[in-house]
Each structure stands twice: as structure tokens, then as C-alpha cells.
Amino acid sequence: MSFILVLGGARSGKSRHAEALTARHPAPWAYLATAEAWDDEMRARIAEHRARRDARWETLDAPLDLPAALAAAGSRPALVDCLTLWLTNLMLGGHDIPAATVALQAALDARAAPTVLVANEVGLGIVPENALARRFRDAAGRLNQDLAARAASVHFIAAGLPLVLKGEP
Ligand SMILES: Nc1nc2c(ncn2[C@@H]2O[C@H](COP(=O)(O)OP(=O)(O)OP(=O)(O)O)[C@@H](O)[C@H]2O)c(=O)[nH]1
């Protein structure tokens, strides 16, 4: 089944927008979290998100094996938040990014329920000074392009407001 891709910068409101898109479908919904709580700041960010979601959401942790989590979500509408952190986790772990992208696409193709994907638009600022940051920026841009080409709709969020780049609002 096709999916919706929600792009945006940090604190642009993309998670909230993606939650609303997912909630257009009947509950229960699966929230596939790719973040890991390494420090207090991340724990606080995650706690804020968890407080916002009610009991109709079930959280599945998917820092690396996102294809398995998409399969585990089964017939529930699923929200993946976010692909850019998943990519970070893969890169830091030395995983094969093209192979992981193919596996992700296969898992998306296999879904029979609606899916909303959140990703950061990271390439709008100045060129990063270090090589790893430049590699990450390029990989994130490529992943966004690959998924946008396959998505039914693509929404770009800035200042909490959606700009429809492709498909339905
Ligand atoms: N492990 C885990 N991570 C979560 C959970 N809920 C949310 N997150 C993570 O929190 C991250 C989002 O953090 P924020 O800092 O609020 O995101 P942001 O991109 O700055 O903000 P917006 O664009 O406004 O959504 C996502 O990557 C999620 O994976 C959870 O229950 N468990």
C-alpha cells in the first residue's frame, strides 16, 4: 500500500501533523519510534511525545529493524517517527544503507494498512564542516528523494504549517 511522507526541519511540527494524518484512520494506531533515549534531553523530548499520545497508540521501538516493526504493526495504521534518526542509527552502527533502504521499501510495499513516514529535511543550511556530517546529509537527502518518488503524498512542514508537495492534502 502507498504511504504519506512528512518532511520538515527540527521543531517544525512534523510529528504533530503526521499524528493527525494517521488519526484520520480508525484506531488503534502503531507509533514506530526510531529514537533512543541516550541522555536527559532526549528522555525529555520522548516524554513530551508520549504524554501527547493516548491509549489508542501502541509504541513499537524500531531503532534499527524498521522493516520488522512495520510488519509487526500489521493491520494497524502506522506512523514512523522518524526516518532520519533511523538513518543515523544505521550509519553509526556501520550498516549497509542501500540494503536497508531496499528492505524498508519492501516492508512498505508489503503493508496493507496506511503508513505515514516522518523525515527531517536536513540539507537546507550551510555545508557541514566535517565529512561524516556531509555523508549523513547526503544519505538523508537521497533517502527522502527515494521515498518521495514512491509516496502517494508528500507534505513539507514549516512553522507548523503544511505545504503539499505531492498528492492529497
Ligand atoms: N524511543 C521512543 N522515541 C520516541 C517516543 N515518542 C517519540 N519519540 C521520538 O521523539 C523524536 C521526536 O523528537 P522531537 O525533538 O520532538 O522532534 P522534532 O523533529 O524536533 O519536532 P517536530 O518537527 O515538531 O515533530 C522522534 O524521533 C521519535 O522517535 C517513544 O515513545 N519512544
The ligand as an ORCA input file, in Angstrom:
! r2SCAN-3c Opt
* xyz 0 1
  N      12.004      5.602     21.877
  C      10.963      6.426     21.758
  N      11.091      7.541     20.991
  C      10.026      8.349     20.870
  C       8.785      8.071     21.509
  N       7.936      9.069     21.198
  C       8.609      9.933     20.403
  N       9.863      9.507     20.209
  C      10.913     10.119     19.398
  O      10.968     11.504     19.537
  C      11.542     12.045     18.340
  C      10.959     13.401     18.036
  O      11.518     14.335     18.915
  P      11.357     15.933     18.731
  O      12.605     16.531     19.230
  O      10.099     16.380     19.373
  O      11.204     16.119     17.154
  P      11.403     17.369     16.255
  O      11.755     16.814     14.942
  O      12.351     18.375     16.834
  O       9.993     18.083     16.304
  P       8.751     18.217     15.323
  O       9.193     18.553     13.938
  O       7.966     19.359     15.918
  O       7.995     16.932     15.372
  C      11.218     11.073     17.224
  O      12.397     10.709     16.575
  C      10.610      9.863     17.926
  O      11.197      8.641     17.508
  C       8.672      6.888     22.289
  O       7.628      6.583     22.861
  N       9.788      6.110     22.383
*
